Amino acid sequence: MVIKKDFMNKLFLVLLGFNLLFCSCEFLTQQAQNQGVINENQANAARTTGEGISELTKETSLKDERDLGETVALQAYATPEFGKPLKNENVMRYLALVTTHIGRHSDRPLIPYFTAVVNSDEVNAFATPGGYIFITRGAIEIMQSEAELAAVIGHEIAHINKKHALNAIQRIKGTTKILSGAAKGANMGDSPEFDGFVKDLAKMIMGSAFGKGDELDADITGIKYAMASGYDARAMIDFLNTLKSRAVHAGAVTSSHPSPDDRIAELNKYFSSLPKDEWQGLVKQTNRFDKIKEMMKQSESW
């Protein structure tokens, strides 16, 4: 993976900052200490990741998931068209609060989830294995309430909980062979198979190409998480209706997901099955959401 050292330094500091704010992460801390130099420690991490992923047909450990998620996140940030993360601690902490709260009401509450905002006009959101979620500035800007944000974050947490990315990896031809070979490499630079695999995987996840069934499953599951967290998740329909009206400007959220109409139909079917008093006390809007949107407009990228 050929990436300039100064860019990698900034990249590691960004991800380390997220983890220091939201979780403990030995892997990224070590990389930051090494100041972006691809050395034996990183080679060992790459080998560990490769060895773990090559066993995906077996039970995958959380460490394997997180190592893979970090690797894909780094590759995503190294992709020019992806965009850079916003540099604003208040925005980061706010998203950490919302994401952690929803994560604790998910099926895997012990995962240290966190969300980063990507400074891009494109409307998109995706998650890598192990708890890493990315939402573009463009996606948040078209939202009208915190409940919309909670529903989208719930959708991405559902992808992580359901291991949709890991399941997709298993369907990639030659995965085990590629990663077994990559794990034996002396370092990351000497593992072109692993490098190519990570790039393909990042592209797949950034495009949210999980299939219609996985996306609809993540919609319903994410709605349940958001509701359990105290949000009026019917706001997801507001978000989808906005997507319909701005489809020409949307990115992978509309290009690879089922159509907004299909998603709205499935959500309405689910909502109609719930008791009428299910919505009592659930929150849709908060004052802090509007403040965060204003902060984002004034924020710079890392």
Solvent accessible surface area in square Angstrom, and as a share of the most:
residue,aa,sasa,rsa
1,M,32,0.14
2,V,154,0.89
3,I,39,0.20
4,K,160,0.68
5,K,112,0.48
6,D,89,0.46
7,F,57,0.24
8,M,9,0.04
9,N,45,0.23
10,K,118,0.50
11,L,7,0.03
12,F,2,0.01
13,L,100,0.50
14,V,1,0.01
15,L,0,0.00
16,L,26,0.13
17,G,18,0.17
18,F,1,0.00
19,N,1,0.00
20,L,134,0.67
21,L,48,0.24
22,F,35,0.15
23,C,20,0.12
24,S,107,0.69
25,C,13,0.08
26,E,150,0.67
27,F,32,0.13
28,L,0,0.00
29,T,44,0.25
30,Q,63,0.28
31,Q,5,0.02
32,A,15,0.12
33,Q,123,0.55
34,N,26,0.13
35,Q,117,0.52
36,G,4,0.04
37,V,66,0.38
38,I,70,0.35
39,N,47,0.24
40,E,100,0.45
41,N,67,0.34
42,Q,2,0.01
43,A,0,0.00
44,N,63,0.33
45,A,16,0.12
46,A,13,0.10
47,R,51,0.19
48,T,52,0.30
49,T,1,0.01
50,G,0,0.00
51,E,96,0.43
52,G,10,0.10
53,I,3,0.01
54,S,16,0.10
55,E,75,0.34
56,L,9,0.05
57,T,112,0.65
58,K,141,0.60
59,E,152,0.68
60,T,16,0.09
61,S,54,0.35
62,L,64,0.32
63,K,123,0.52
64,D,26,0.13
65,E,1,0.00
66,R,24,0.09
67,D,6,0.03
68,L,1,0.01
69,G,0,0.00
70,E,2,0.01
71,T,7,0.04
72,V,0,0.00
73,A,0,0.00
74,L,8,0.04
75,Q,16,0.07
76,A,0,0.00
77,Y,7,0.03
78,A,25,0.19
79,T,26,0.15
80,P,124,0.78
81,E,139,0.62
82,F,18,0.08
83,G,19,0.19
84,K,105,0.45
85,P,4,0.02
86,L,6,0.03
87,K,112,0.47
88,N,30,0.16
89,E,108,0.48
90,N,87,0.45
91,V,3,0.01
92,M,9,0.04
93,R,127,0.46
94,Y,14,0.05
95,L,1,0.01
96,A,10,0.08
97,L,101,0.50
98,V,1,0.01
99,T,0,0.00
100,T,42,0.25
101,H,69,0.31
102,I,0,0.00
103,G,1,0.01
104,R,163,0.60
105,H,75,0.33
106,S,14,0.09
107,D,102,0.53
108,R,53,0.19
109,P,61,0.39
110,L,164,0.82
111,I,11,0.06
112,P,43,0.27
113,Y,5,0.02
114,F,0,0.00
115,T,0,0.00
116,A,1,0.01
117,V,6,0.03
118,V,0,0.00
119,N,50,0.26
120,S,21,0.13
121,D,110,0.57
122,E,77,0.35
123,V,6,0.04
124,N,14,0.07
125,A,5,0.04
126,F,6,0.03
127,A,4,0.03
128,T,1,0.01
129,P,4,0.03
130,G,0,0.00
131,G,0,0.00
132,Y,1,0.00
133,I,0,0.00
134,F,1,0.01
135,I,0,0.00
136,T,11,0.06
137,R,42,0.15
138,G,4,0.04
139,A,1,0.01
140,I,3,0.01
141,E,61,0.27
142,I,9,0.05
143,M,0,0.00
144,Q,118,0.52
145,S,3,0.02
146,E,0,0.00
147,A,0,0.00
148,E,2,0.01
149,L,1,0.00
150,A,0,0.00
151,A,1,0.01
152,V,8,0.05
153,I,0,0.00
154,G,0,0.00
155,H,5,0.02
156,E,5,0.02
157,I,0,0.00
158,A,0,0.00
159,H,7,0.03
160,I,6,0.03
161,N,16,0.08
162,K,80,0.34
163,K,51,0.22
164,H,8,0.03
165,A,8,0.06
166,L,4,0.02
167,N,59,0.30
168,A,6,0.04
169,I,0,0.00
170,Q,88,0.39
171,R,156,0.57
172,I,54,0.27
173,K,192,0.81
174,G,38,0.37
175,T,11,0.07
176,T,73,0.42
177,K,167,0.71
178,I,52,0.27
179,L,0,0.00
180,S,41,0.27
181,G,37,0.36
182,A,6,0.04
183,A,6,0.05
184,K,170,0.72
185,G,13,0.13
186,A,66,0.51
187,N,52,0.27
188,M,19,0.08
189,G,55,0.53
190,D,84,0.43
191,S,4,0.03
192,P,90,0.56
193,E,91,0.41
194,F,5,0.02
195,D,23,0.12
196,G,31,0.30
197,F,8,0.03
198,V,0,0.00
199,K,90,0.38
200,D,89,0.46
201,L,0,0.00
202,A,2,0.02
203,K,150,0.64
204,M,38,0.17
205,I,0,0.00
206,M,30,0.13
207,G,21,0.20
208,S,2,0.02
209,A,57,0.44
210,F,10,0.04
211,G,38,0.36
212,K,115,0.49
213,G,54,0.52
214,D,32,0.17
215,E,0,0.00
216,L,30,0.15
217,D,52,0.27
218,A,0,0.00
219,D,3,0.01
220,I,36,0.18
221,T,12,0.07
222,G,0,0.00
223,I,1,0.01
224,K,101,0.43
225,Y,10,0.04
226,A,0,0.00
227,M,21,0.09
228,A,60,0.47
229,S,12,0.07
230,G,26,0.25
231,Y,11,0.04
232,D,17,0.09
233,A,0,0.00
234,R,99,0.36
235,A,1,0.01
236,M,3,0.01
237,I,26,0.13
238,D,52,0.27
239,F,6,0.03
240,L,0,0.00
241,N,68,0.35
242,T,27,0.16
243,L,1,0.00
244,K,90,0.38
245,S,90,0.58
246,R,110,0.40
247,A,51,0.39
248,V,130,0.75
249,H,132,0.59
250,A,20,0.15
251,G,12,0.11
252,A,14,0.11
253,V,10,0.06
254,T,30,0.18
255,S,94,0.61
256,S,39,0.25
257,H,17,0.08
258,P,11,0.07
259,S,49,0.32
260,P,20,0.13
261,D,83,0.43
262,D,58,0.30
263,R,7,0.03
264,I,22,0.11
265,A,58,0.45
266,E,61,0.27
267,L,0,0.00
268,N,73,0.37
269,K,129,0.55
270,Y,44,0.17
271,F,20,0.08
272,S,92,0.60
273,S,82,0.53
274,L,36,0.18
275,P,79,0.50
276,K,197,0.83
277,D,88,0.45
278,E,69,0.31
279,W,35,0.12
280,Q,142,0.63
281,G,79,0.76
282,L,42,0.21
283,V,65,0.37
284,K,94,0.40
285,Q,79,0.35
286,T,30,0.17
287,N,126,0.65
288,R,91,0.33
289,F,1,0.00
290,D,76,0.39
291,K,128,0.54
292,I,11,0.06
293,K,33,0.14
294,E,87,0.39
295,M,62,0.28
296,M,2,0.01
297,K,131,0.55
298,Q,147,0.65
299,S,19,0.12
300,E,129,0.58
301,S,35,0.23
302,W,81,0.29
